[in-house]
Amino acid sequence: MMRKKKRTAISEENKTVYELKDVNGTVVDQDRVKGFQTAFRGEIIQPGDFSYEKARKIWNASIDKHPGIIARCAGVADVIAAVNFARENELLVAVRGGGHNVAGRALCDEGIVIDLSSMKGIHVDAKSHTARVQGGATLADLDRETHVFGLAVPAGVISKTGIAGLALGGGVGWLVRKYGLTCDNVISFDIVTADGKPKVASANENEDLFWALRGGGGNFGVVTSFEFRAHPVSTVLGGLIMYPRDRAVEVIRFYRDFTQSAPEELTAYAALVYTPEGVPAVAVIACYCGDLTEGEKVFKPLRAFGSPMLDEIQPMPFPQMQTLLDAAFPDGNQNYWKSTFLRELSDDAIAVLVEHANRATSPLTGVTIEFYGGAASRVGVSESAFAQRQAQYDLVIVAQWVDPGESQRHIGWARGLADSMRPFSSGAYFLNFLGEEGEDTIKAAFGPNYDRLVGIKKKYDPKNFFCLNQNIKPGL
Ligand SMILES: Cc1cc2nc3c(=O)[nH]c(=O)nc-3n(C[C@H](O)[C@H](O)[C@H](O)COP(=O)(O)OP(=O)(O)OC[C@H]3O[C@@H](n4cnc5c(N)ncnc54)[C@H](O)[C@@H]3O)c2cc1C
């Protein structure tokens, strides 16, 4: 007679074996898994399979989770099958798009990962300036297809980020001031909700869901595809200007004044970083998406300021602009992030920021100040779930290192910087940059829209089936 498997991870010859368990800790019978597998077109990956170790890795190597099953979906029918299998077997559910969430919300221990990373289909309609994009596409996938038609969808600044997680949390990038947030450019969502039913959410169908998905994160279901509005963006003027770190205070003050009067075609971030050789520096990274001759004039004061050690502002295809910072965020490093909007970028705030950043514990670490406003700030706070429409500076602290044994030191530094900037914080947060934070911070990120989001969560996901996200509790 076959012996029933034990209920906890078991050790065979000192090797831990991970298993699929329900939320009560009971191992799910393999016959049930086989039944699910038979009806699944994509790939089912389980602990012990050859591809398991690779499939459970995400961008942030600090996250070390062991799902009981990874259901790599090939299409909408697979997503429905995975949602139903998870619900019927009471599994903990994680949904994976690009796997870039710094807190590792794309993974879980023992439960199921509904993995969309093979669903990357993109269709651009050049006539209507729209793009239909599946939920596993990255920004690089999207930019590659839209660029062929001289178009772009506003998204983020690192090409390997998943469009799904980014758009659901808002989405800021080089086109945010001219064309708004990524979520402002969604025309419709195809989504599978917790009941396993496919739905469309748009201005005319399931309007409440459409409102919630534009900034409400992964709380409401698995988005299988997005229909985006695209804009005529092809060659942009952009790049990096870098100065020695001892100029940081004056460069950031200049950046503040420069961004206040810049046209909306320009989006610029300031960053306290290190050169590849480990030399502390301060940089302004900017992108101008309008007429190039006009752009040259706009950049003039920035390029004339001080004596940069590097000035690489130049015309380039937009997809190239989208990869400029990729090398600074490689897969497989340890990462810990803190972020907050600042009330104002005062001289005092800049002084504290630079002083603390100068004591960073890793040369892979960076601190960025991002100014949005423009089109993003003209949408009303209650028009979509994304509430943080104010034109304030967003501070993003990115601690990054290689050796997991050093984690406490680097995390301590990032927390220390966040603490010292607290007096300047507006108490508001950008959902996409939140690491592992408490409920209060998540609530503050949703701001005045939180209560309405709870109501919509209750309607579409009353049992909090989708809970591994910046969670909105349905009030069980
Ligand atoms: C290096 C780096 C650079 C970044 N740059 C930017 C930036 O420029 N602008 C910006 O706005 N953000 C940026 N972010 C933040 C990023 O947008 C969020 O971390 C986002 O959640 C990542 O989406 P993903 O699909 O890659 O992540 P995942 O880790 O796969 O998922 C993140 C969350 O979204 C949910 N989710 C993913 N796919 C789906 C889906 N199809 N349906 C429903 N829920 C889903 C997941 O369950 C999870 O809760 C960056 C992150 C990193 C690591």
The ligand as an ORCA input file, in Angstrom:
! r2SCAN-3c Opt
* xyz 0 1
  C      14.148     47.171    -11.665
  C      12.743     47.695    -11.518
  C      12.369     48.854    -12.161
  C      11.088     49.360    -12.023
  N      10.754     50.511    -12.668
  C       9.483     50.974    -12.594
  C       9.085     52.135    -13.308
  O       9.874     52.750    -14.012
  N       7.810     52.556    -13.192
  C       6.895     51.900    -12.426
  O       5.742     52.315    -12.379
  N       7.250     50.811    -11.721
  C       8.511     50.331    -11.789
  N       8.879     49.230    -11.080
  C       7.914     48.616    -10.169
  C       7.052     47.638    -10.932
  O       6.135     48.316    -11.744
  C       6.272     46.765     -9.955
  O       7.155     46.039     -9.159
  C       5.341     45.837    -10.699
  O       4.548     45.176     -9.739
  C       6.101     44.839    -11.533
  O       5.243     44.128    -12.350
  P       5.624     42.652    -12.800
  O       4.515     42.150    -13.649
  O       6.999     42.629    -13.360
  O       5.699     41.974    -11.388
  P       5.235     40.646    -10.694
  O       6.207     40.512     -9.578
  O       5.088     39.525    -11.645
  O       3.826     41.043    -10.141
  C       3.638     42.142     -9.313
  C       2.235     42.201     -8.743
  O       1.299     42.321     -9.809
  C       0.443     41.186     -9.848
  N       0.310     40.755    -11.242
  C       1.303     40.523    -12.118
  N       0.788     40.171    -13.305
  C      -0.550     40.174    -13.165
  C      -1.637     39.909    -14.031
  N      -1.441     39.565    -15.299
  N      -2.883     40.020    -13.546
  C      -3.108     40.366    -12.255
  N      -2.126     40.644    -11.385
  C      -0.861     40.546    -11.844
  C       1.149     40.149     -9.007
  O       0.283     39.256     -8.417
  C       1.855     40.959     -7.979
  O       1.000     41.285     -6.927
  C      10.152     48.686    -11.213
  C      10.523     47.509    -10.564
  C      11.807     47.018    -10.711
  C      12.206     45.788     -9.993
*
